[in-house]
Amino acid sequence: MDATPSAHAAALWVGLHLILLLVLSVLVVRQRRKHQVVLGDADIPELTQAVRAFGNATEYVPAGLVAVAVLAVAGAQPIVVHAVGLVLFAGRVAHAIGLSRSGGSSILRSAGATATWVAYILGAVALLFYAIP
């Protein structure tokens, strides 16, 4: 049985988010090795920022990907799956870059959080739409 175009769209976004999580994880390991820290962040700002960038992504990405996958299963148009996946991915990348550059607030960090919430709203509305037969 061939996968649907929506399933292909979901596969793209799940794959890209997995790569993002892997990159953020590697950045944590790199900082741990650089500063010889095995556990925690030892109050080293660069390590703290790397840990939070990864941690924040792991807090928000799974629910977004559930929305992407369920939209594909529910038969949503591929453009809907792509919209949610793209906005979520752009938001998570922007947030990670913003947080990695500064522990304080930044335009990228704020834009990333906002885009993530927009992806959640788009996903939620689309899921409710496709839930009604």
Secondary structure, 3 states (H helix, E strand, C coil): CCCCHHHHHHHHHHHHHHHHHHHHHHHHHHHHHHHCCCCCCCCCHHHHHHHHHHHHHHHHHHHHHHHHHHHHHCCCCHHHHHHHHHHHHHHHHHHHHHHHHCCCCCHHHHHHHHHHHHHHHHHHHHHHHHHCC
